[in-house]
């Protein structure tokens, strides 16, 4: 019963959209990546991080931030949780990469800043990043409102 309560609590928390910056401001819901893209990104995080690293420099327009709640419907929560559980180590490595990377983001003032600083300036905690998808020069970060933890139950 405790596990079921936790699952529903986690599901409800994930359904609340997180802060969105970059190109997401004008994106229609139909333009947002869905569960397939999210799970694929989670299962291929090693590859996605290598692609992100190879870009070296990004502009603000290259970055999209999607709240997990904007990418999932209630029927997809279990699939998402399974993908997170399979990829816990890769998620931690992604967060470490964002924290220590030399990838630069060029802002409106053309002054490059570290990816970590850009993420923090956008009001996103690195611990909220769950996945990344790199398509060409477009980088989509999937974030939740609080760190995703697997296996904890509500007492």
Secondary structure, DSSP 8 states (H G I E B T S, - for coil): -HHHHHHHHHHHHHHS-----BGGGG--GGGS--HHHHHHHHHTHHHHHHHHHHH-EEEGGGEEEEEHHHH--GGGHHHHHHHHHHTHHHHHHHHHHHHH---EEE-TTS-EEEHHHHHHHTT--GGGEEEEEEETTEEEEEE-SS---SS----
